[in-house]
Amino acid sequence: MTYISLVVLGLLVLLFSGCRVYSGDYKISGRVTSADPNEGITGVTINCETNYMKKKVYTYGRDGRWEIGANHGERVTIWAQKDSYIFQPASPYKFTVTENKNDVNFQAIGWYDDFSNRVSGWSSDAFSNYEAGKYWIRVTSDYTSVKTIAPLSVPLSYSIKAEMSQGLGSGGYGFVFNLLDLEKLRVDDFYHILRVTPEATYKNYEIIKAKVEDIYPEGAVLSIEEITSGFSPLIESNINTLEIKQVWKDVFIYINNNLEPLWSGEIEVQQNADFLKVGLYACINSGDSYTAWFDNFTLTAIGFRTRTVPEVRSLDFQESMTHKDIELTK
């Protein structure tokens, strides 16, 4: 191999080894992390616009580092981008380059899913799956409800929001929340459910505490304790946007982007928990089966953690993302 060939090969290796190459008078660099500064996020696109050109680099390594070059006097605009993630600061960095700068950092504060990507981490099986840019959960008459856990863990203060709609059958939909962030479902574990029945003759909502009484290979038996319920004219007969804000023991429920909460109050909190799980939920009222549809799931929180798809797919029933339940009124 000639000397020129070796030089060209070396440049190609540098260009494609994490995009750490930069050119210019000064180096601009930073990191992309979760709330934990030791937890970097890889694969984030760092967009940089200058007076003369547009550049893109990608975060690399366990600490989510990136770097780029710029010349003295250049006016630069820099922002972070990755599918399903929301970063702060929300507005791009804008400054004129006069020296090296190593503190252009970004932090993940949100995660969203429009379900157009079929490998975004949610369960795919006979009871829940992606279809036509949405996500569905189906409950058969063998069970009373099915919940699907989101592919992330949330801190003790967060908000979740999603658009939900009726499919075939008679039933309701909503969220599960305030679950312990554990690998396995256990007897005596508890969590909470927000469910809405959007049928014209009902239009009611319920906040429920569910406790695991027993676990079988086919599903779990839950005891159900109602916290509150009621009728609301805000509930539409088909499509509704539901939102939960949990700040430790304080919970606020919103519907259809109304500024006033549908309900607010205190719930029993998980002891010694740093992270929680949340998920989507559907329940059947009558008939052989009921299907609920979900779209535009959004999480807002500082310090959430995501799970990889291989981790999701390898779990057994007690660790799985979709749980089939039989609910017994307490």
Backbone torsions as a table, in degrees:
resi	resn	phi	psi	omega
1	MET	NA	133.6	-177.3
2	THR	-74.8	165.8	179.1
3	TYR	-60.7	-42.3	-179.5
4	ILE	-63.3	-40.4	178.9
5	SER	-62.2	-40.9	178.7
6	LEU	-63.1	-40.5	179.1
7	VAL	-63.3	-45.9	179.6
8	VAL	-61.4	-44.3	179.0
9	LEU	-60.8	-42.4	179.3
10	GLY	-62.0	-41.1	178.5
11	LEU	-64.3	-40.7	179.0
12	LEU	-63.5	-41.1	178.2
13	VAL	-61.1	-43.7	179.2
14	LEU	-63.6	-41.7	-176.6
15	LEU	-64.2	-31.8	-174.2
16	PHE	-111.4	18.4	179.6
17	SER	-107.2	60.2	177.5
18	GLY	92.5	2.9	176.2
19	CYS	58.7	44.0	179.6
20	ARG	-91.7	0.1	-178.1
21	VAL	-75.6	136.7	174.4
22	TYR	-142.4	153.4	176.9
23	SER	-137.5	144.1	-178.3
24	GLY	141.9	175.9	-178.9
25	ASP	-67.5	-34.0	-174.0
26	TYR	-133.0	158.7	177.7
27	LYS	-104.3	127.3	173.5
28	ILE	-107.2	129.1	-175.2
29	SER	-149.2	168.8	178.6
30	GLY	-179.1	-165.7	-179.3
31	ARG	-138.2	157.8	171.8
32	VAL	-121.3	122.3	-173.5
33	THR	-137.2	170.0	164.5
34	SER	-81.1	-166.2	177.4
35	ALA	-63.7	-28.0	175.4
36	ASP	-78.8	114.2	-176.6
37	PRO	-64.3	-13.9	177.9
38	ASN	-87.8	-6.0	-176.7
39	GLU	-107.1	95.6	179.3
40	GLY	-81.2	158.5	178.0
41	ILE	-116.2	118.3	-178.7
42	THR	-90.2	163.9	175.6
43	GLY	75.0	14.0	177.1
44	VAL	-84.6	133.2	176.3
45	THR	-82.2	125.0	173.9
46	ILE	-102.9	111.9	-179.9
47	ASN	-92.4	133.8	179.9
48	CYS	-133.4	121.9	174.4
49	GLU	-111.3	132.5	176.7
50	THR	-120.0	-175.1	178.1
51	ASN	-58.6	-28.2	-167.3
52	TYR	-116.8	-21.6	-172.8
53	MET	-158.5	171.7	173.3
54	LYS	-115.9	137.9	-179.8
55	LYS	-130.4	155.3	173.3
56	LYS	-135.8	134.6	170.2
57	VAL	-131.6	173.6	-176.1
58	TYR	-130.9	144.7	177.4
59	THR	-67.0	148.9	-177.3
60	TYR	-141.3	161.4	176.0
61	GLY	75.9	170.0	-177.3
62	ARG	-68.1	-20.3	-178.4
63	ASP	-96.6	5.8	175.4
64	GLY	64.1	41.3	-174.4
65	ARG	-87.9	153.3	174.2
66	TRP	-148.0	160.5	176.6
67	GLU	-157.9	153.0	-177.6
68	ILE	-152.9	157.0	-179.5
69	GLY	-104.1	150.7	176.7
70	ALA	-151.3	155.2	-177.7
71	ASN	-95.0	157.5	179.9
72	HIS	-58.4	131.9	177.4
73	GLY	88.9	-9.1	178.6
74	GLU	-70.0	140.1	173.8
75	ARG	-93.6	119.5	-174.6
76	VAL	-117.1	148.6	173.6
77	THR	-127.2	125.2	-172.7
78	ILE	-131.2	132.7	175.4
79	TRP	-146.3	159.6	-176.7
80	ALA	-105.1	148.9	-177.2
81	GLN	-151.5	132.0	171.9
82	LYS	-156.4	137.4	-179.2
83	ASP	-52.6	133.3	175.5
84	SER	78.5	-6.1	-177.8
85	TYR	-105.8	148.9	172.3
86	ILE	-120.7	130.3	-174.9
87	PHE	-116.5	153.5	167.0
88	GLN	-116.7	148.4	0.7
89	PRO	-67.0	147.9	-179.0
90	ALA	-70.8	-33.7	178.0
91	SER	-88.4	145.9	-179.6
92	PRO	-64.7	154.1	168.0
93	TYR	-70.6	135.9	176.3
94	LYS	-135.7	123.2	179.6
95	PHE	-161.5	164.4	175.6
96	THR	-98.8	132.0	-174.4
97	VAL	-77.0	122.7	175.4
98	THR	-130.7	-11.2	-177.6
99	GLU	-164.7	174.6	172.8
100	ASN	-62.4	144.3	-179.1
101	LYS	-139.6	121.2	-173.1
102	ASN	-120.2	19.3	-176.3
103	ASP	-125.2	32.0	177.4
104	VAL	-89.7	82.1	-170.7
105	ASN	-106.7	153.8	177.1
106	PHE	-130.4	152.0	-179.3
107	GLN	-132.9	134.6	178.5
108	ALA	-75.2	125.8	178.7
109	ILE	-124.1	-1.0	-177.9
110	GLY	-159.3	160.4	179.9
111	TRP	-145.6	136.1	179.8
112	TYR	-138.2	159.5	-178.7
113	ASP	-147.5	119.0	173.7
114	ASP	-95.7	7.8	174.6
115	PHE	63.3	19.6	174.4
116	SER	-79.4	-21.9	177.4
117	ASN	-98.7	112.4	-173.2
118	ARG	-74.1	-4.9	177.3
119	VAL	-119.2	36.5	179.8
120	SER	-79.9	-3.6	171.5
121	GLY	119.6	-8.8	178.3
122	TRP	-79.2	159.3	-179.2
123	SER	-66.4	146.2	175.2
124	SER	-130.0	106.3	-179.7
125	ASP	-155.7	-164.2	-176.0
126	ALA	-70.7	-17.4	-176.4
127	PHE	-107.2	-10.9	179.7
128	SER	-159.3	139.2	-176.6
129	ASN	-168.5	167.6	173.7
130	TYR	-85.5	145.5	174.2
131	GLU	-164.9	128.3	173.5
132	ALA	54.4	41.3	177.4
133	GLY	74.2	16.9	175.6
134	LYS	-135.8	-176.9	179.4
135	TYR	-132.7	137.4	-179.9
136	TRP	-124.0	153.6	171.4
137	ILE	-125.8	132.3	-179.3
138	ARG	-117.9	131.9	177.2
139	VAL	-113.2	127.0	175.7
140	THR	-96.9	168.7	-176.1
141	SER	-69.0	-8.5	175.1
142	ASP	-71.3	-18.2	-176.6
143	TYR	-130.8	170.8	174.6
144	THR	-103.4	-24.1	-179.0
145	SER	-157.1	161.1	174.3
146	VAL	-136.5	134.4	175.9
147	LYS	-122.7	144.5	177.4
148	THR	-122.9	122.5	-175.1
149	ILE	-81.6	136.5	179.2
150	ALA	-67.1	150.7	-177.8
151	PRO	-80.6	47.5	179.5
152	LEU	-161.0	162.9	173.5
153	SER	-116.0	144.8	-174.8
154	VAL	-118.1	152.4	174.4
155	PRO	-73.5	-174.7	-174.1
156	LEU	-76.7	-11.2	173.7
157	SER	-124.7	124.0	-175.0
158	TYR	-166.6	172.3	168.1
159	SER	-138.3	144.8	174.3
160	ILE	-128.8	148.4	-175.4
161	LYS	-149.9	142.5	177.8
162	ALA	-158.6	153.7	173.0
163	GLU	-92.4	132.5	-176.0
164	MET	-130.2	146.1	-178.6
165	SER	-146.8	159.4	-179.4
166	GLN	-77.1	141.8	168.5
167	GLY	-112.4	-145.6	179.4
168	LEU	-75.6	143.0	176.3
169	GLY	98.7	-175.8	-178.0
170	SER	-117.4	124.8	-179.1
171	GLY	178.9	-160.9	-178.8
172	GLY	-142.3	174.1	-177.4
173	TYR	-144.3	170.2	179.3
174	GLY	167.0	-150.7	-179.1
175	PHE	-121.5	152.6	158.5
176	VAL	-106.6	143.9	-177.2
177	PHE	-154.3	169.5	-179.7
178	ASN	62.8	35.5	173.2
179	LEU	-87.6	144.8	173.4
180	LEU	-63.8	142.5	179.2
181	ASP	-85.0	72.5	-179.6
182	LEU	-118.4	157.1	-179.7
183	GLU	-71.8	-31.8	-174.4
184	LYS	-124.3	142.4	171.7
185	LEU	-73.1	134.6	-175.8
186	ARG	-130.0	153.2	172.6
187	VAL	-60.3	139.2	-178.1
188	ASP	81.0	-5.9	170.6
189	ASP	-63.6	149.5	176.9
190	PHE	-135.0	162.1	175.6
191	TYR	-160.1	-175.7	-176.8
192	HIS	-125.3	155.4	-177.5
193	ILE	-130.1	132.7	163.8
194	LEU	-106.5	120.1	176.3
195	ARG	-131.8	142.8	-178.8
196	VAL	-122.5	133.3	173.3
197	THR	-104.2	103.8	-170.8
198	PRO	-89.6	8.1	-179.0
199	GLU	-68.5	148.2	-171.1
200	ALA	-56.2	-33.7	-177.4
201	THR	-83.7	-8.5	-178.0
202	TYR	-112.3	-74.0	-176.4
203	LYS	50.7	47.2	-179.9
204	ASN	-116.9	164.4	179.0
205	TYR	-130.4	156.3	178.2
206	GLU	-142.4	140.8	167.7
207	ILE	-111.5	125.7	-169.5
208	ILE	-131.3	143.4	166.9
209	LYS	-99.9	126.1	179.6
210	ALA	-112.7	132.8	178.3
211	LYS	-120.9	134.8	-179.3
212	VAL	-77.9	116.3	179.9
213	GLU	-94.7	-33.6	-179.8
214	ASP	-159.2	157.2	-179.1
215	ILE	-130.4	130.7	177.7
216	TYR	-124.8	164.8	178.2
217	PRO	-56.6	-30.8	-177.0
218	GLU	-85.7	-20.1	-176.5
219	GLY	166.6	-169.3	-176.1
220	ALA	-119.9	151.4	173.0
221	VAL	-103.0	127.4	-176.9
222	LEU	-117.0	142.4	165.8
223	SER	-96.9	137.8	-171.8
224	ILE	-114.3	128.2	177.3
225	GLU	-123.7	117.7	-178.1
226	GLU	-75.2	131.6	175.1
227	ILE	-93.7	-45.8	175.8
228	THR	-159.7	159.2	176.0
229	SER	-158.1	163.9	178.7
230	GLY	174.7	170.4	175.4
231	PHE	-92.3	143.8	176.7
232	SER	-140.5	127.1	176.1
233	PRO	-69.2	-11.1	178.1
234	LEU	-73.1	-19.6	-177.9
235	ILE	-77.0	123.0	176.7
236	GLU	-82.8	161.6	-173.4
237	SER	-79.5	-6.4	178.5
238	ASN	-137.8	-70.5	-173.8
239	ILE	-99.0	131.3	176.6
240	ASN	-139.8	146.0	172.8
241	THR	-103.2	116.7	-178.6
242	LEU	-106.8	147.2	179.8
243	GLU	-143.7	138.7	174.5
244	ILE	-123.3	132.6	169.2
245	LYS	-117.4	120.8	176.9
246	GLN	-116.1	124.6	175.2
247	VAL	-121.1	87.2	-173.1
248	TRP	57.8	-108.0	-176.7
249	LYS	-91.5	-8.8	-179.5
250	ASP	-93.1	130.0	-177.6
251	VAL	-125.5	138.6	178.5
252	PHE	-126.8	128.9	-178.6
253	ILE	-111.4	129.1	179.2
254	TYR	-124.2	152.1	177.7
255	ILE	-137.5	134.8	175.7
256	ASN	53.5	42.2	173.0
257	ASN	61.0	21.2	174.6
258	ASN	-68.3	139.4	-176.0
259	LEU	-73.3	-26.7	179.3
260	GLU	-92.8	136.2	-179.9
261	PRO	-65.8	142.1	173.2
262	LEU	-65.6	-35.6	177.2
263	TRP	-156.1	146.9	172.1
264	SER	-144.1	146.8	-179.5
265	GLY	175.2	-176.4	-179.9
266	GLU	-99.3	146.3	175.0
267	ILE	-125.1	166.5	174.7
268	GLU	-71.9	127.1	-175.5
269	VAL	-94.4	159.1	174.7
270	GLN	-77.4	129.7	-178.0
271	GLN	-79.8	142.4	175.1
272	ASN	56.4	35.1	-179.5
273	ALA	-105.9	135.1	172.5
274	ASP	-101.6	-28.3	179.6
275	PHE	-134.0	154.1	179.8
276	LEU	-127.8	167.4	172.0
277	LYS	-112.1	152.9	175.0
278	VAL	-135.8	167.2	179.6
279	GLY	-171.6	-178.8	179.4
280	LEU	-99.3	155.9	-169.2
281	TYR	-146.2	144.3	172.1
282	ALA	-143.2	147.5	178.8
283	CYS	-136.8	151.7	-177.5
284	ILE	-103.3	140.2	175.8
285	ASN	-97.2	-44.0	-178.4
286	SER	-161.3	169.1	178.5
287	GLY	88.9	-175.2	-176.7
288	ASP	-80.1	-32.0	-179.1
289	SER	-160.3	161.4	176.5
290	TYR	-142.4	139.1	179.6
291	THR	-123.7	130.5	173.6
292	ALA	-113.5	146.1	-178.8
293	TRP	-114.6	146.6	-175.9
294	PHE	-134.1	146.5	178.8
295	ASP	-152.4	157.3	172.1
296	ASN	53.1	55.9	175.0
297	PHE	-74.5	129.5	-179.0
298	THR	-131.8	131.3	173.3
299	LEU	-114.4	135.4	171.5
300	THR	-124.8	121.3	-179.6
301	ALA	-170.3	155.6	173.1
302	ILE	-104.8	118.0	176.3
303	GLY	101.7	18.6	177.3
304	PHE	-73.3	161.8	179.4
305	ARG	-126.2	137.4	177.3
306	THR	-102.1	155.5	175.9
307	ARG	-108.6	147.5	179.5
308	THR	-80.5	156.3	-179.6
309	VAL	-60.0	-43.7	177.8
310	PRO	-57.5	-37.1	177.8
311	GLU	-63.2	-40.2	-178.7
312	VAL	-65.8	-45.0	-172.1
313	ARG	-73.6	-19.7	-173.5
314	SER	-92.9	2.1	-173.8
315	LEU	-80.9	147.7	173.5
316	ASP	-84.7	-173.3	-172.7
317	PHE	-56.1	-51.2	-174.6
318	GLN	-66.3	-22.2	178.9
319	GLU	-102.0	-0.3	-170.0
320	SER	-74.2	169.2	-177.8
321	MET	-87.0	-21.2	-179.7
322	THR	-114.4	125.7	-179.7
323	HIS	-120.1	132.7	176.4
324	LYS	-100.9	127.2	-170.3
325	ASP	-126.1	151.8	168.2
326	ILE	-114.4	118.0	-175.1
327	GLU	-98.1	128.7	178.2
328	LEU	-116.0	124.0	-179.2
329	THR	-66.5	131.4	-176.8
330	LYS	-76.8	NA	NA
